[in-house]
Amino acid sequence: MDRKESAAGPRGILAAVLTPMDEDLKPDHKAFAAHCHRLLAAGCHGLSVFGTTGEANSLSVDERLAALEGLLDGEVPVKTLLPGTGSCALTDTVRLSRAALEAGAAGVLVLPPFYYKGIDDDGLFRFFAEVVERLGDDRLRLYLYHIPQMTGVDLGLSLISRLIDAYPGAVVGTKDSSGDKGRIMTLCREFPDFSVLAGTETLLLETLRGGGEGCISATVNVTSRLARHVHDAHTSGKDEEAEALQERLTELRASIEAYPVIPALKQLMARLTGNEKWCNIRPPLSELDEETAKNLFSTVPLAELL
Amino acid sequence: MDRKESAAGPRGILAAVLTPMDEDLKPDHKAFAAHCHRLLAAGCHGLSVFGTTGEANSLSVDERLAALEGLLDGEVPVKTLLPGTGSCALTDTVRLSRAALEAGAAGVLVLPPFYYKGIDDDGLFRFFAEVVERLGDDRLRLYLYHIPQMTGVDLGLSLISRLIDAYPGAVVGTKDSSGDKGRIMTLCREFPDFSVLAGTETLLLETLRGGGEGCISATVNVTSRLARHVHDAHTSGKDEEAEALQERLTELRASIEAYPVIPALKQLMARLTGNEKWCNIRPPLSELDEETAKNLFSTVPLAELL
């Protein structure tokens, strides 16, 4: 049995799903479920809802739980979901993770606690250990969410190793948004039974070739078709085609990354769906101003999106 | 009417109150109220509960609300309270602030949203503006909590100025934990009707002399008697005495700051009260190990505390 067959949980192309909001900046449950269906139809294998792109930390726990319910009501297949359940507060992380597990999600993507800075590995280990032990649930598939540019917290390799050893079968993977290709390759090599998903589709092909599972990315909200083609070309052994597609995918991502990514993606969704409500965004994030939006539409190849 | 008479809200010596926890790491409401009474008896003018020192961001919103109720049940005078109500999520900040206002607290101490980094002033302004407007309550006295070493967010002077202009009478002060004396002096000078409280008692006398209101400090959990003496010597015009007392206060603080401050303060409270439960602390923070605790007790002058 090769690694891919033995690995549990999400694999391939996952969108870090945007959260559409109404005029009061509350999650719009219907638009959210519709977007999830749209992403699955466009080639996503899975949906990482409630991450950085989903403005999850700008929502209360109750709002996150209600939005998860909304997805289930909207018949989004629960096995495709990898919800973010991270929070600064142990009890919030446990509550969100329990709800995701009980709903039947594929796993949970957990941030380190991100308020305090300069925390040592013992403190971080103890946080994740408490989460796993308080949940006490064999169904738990916990993915460590490494995004130091937001959290200010480094999930180092020795900490990851310690968590895998302490909780085999529970701590099963990571989303690595460091953008550090070397680190991703090291993770794939050092932890062969651990699922590694890159936080950007720019590193998709390299991650797959290195033995990783795929990517979870913000821009996949609009690049999913092309990202899926890269994945499929790779898995069917068409190396040259995969490389050419990856090159185009990297350019497409770069065209969006030239702008503040989350507002730009919401603006693009408004354009693609014809629904201006898509621009709604919670502070501290801000909608793009008119001129920037105009530039965005003229520099991003809209016809290639979604 | 001079500035001090006209200024509303907390003034003088405020402790950034520790949150005692039980074996399950839940806030211990009785011990919490008892500690508040102890601090008021030891000279504190006010109590800034649910700040960084109080591990507030390691608690869920429901736990913070229940702990506030516990203080009221424990007959802690509500007018002495300046609760921290900051959170990454707009809706949580509004909910916590509303509860504090409705209880009759002296004000609320509000962090900027701290998950996203690199947010511009427009996004930060919009966050605080939404908080003020959603509350829509004339009783609101909002203090901006500046602690960039934890939040990674800079509350710059132009943003503060903009908030004061937009919401006079509502945005009324700041706790400045930058440790930057120059900034504190500038705030006092530039915004004469704005209450400035230093985040450390090391800057107490200089802040008072510069026209600020006092300090809100972690170490005041155990240095309140001496801090109050500095304050009283200053307000009664005994300049030399105030300086000598400040010098000793600064030394006392430095002796504690040589250790991880929050665990060290909990350890000191365990020693001073004879109650080992005081050492309980939520991850990601960790209890001091035995040897460090031993060093702490031998280097901090215990007889001068509280």
Interface residues (C-beta under 8 A of the other chain):
Chain A: L25 T52 N57 S58 L59 S60 V61 E63 C88 A89 L90 T91 D92 R95 P112 P113 F114 Y115 Y116 K117 I119 D120 D122 G123 L124 R126 F127 E130 Q149 M150 G152 R282 P283 P284 L285 S286
Chain B: L25 T52 N57 S58 L59 S60 V61 E63 C88 A89 L90 T91 D92 R95 P112 P113 F114 Y115 Y116 K117 I119 D120 D122 G123 L124 R126 F127 E130 Q149 M150 G152 R282 P283 P284 L285 S286
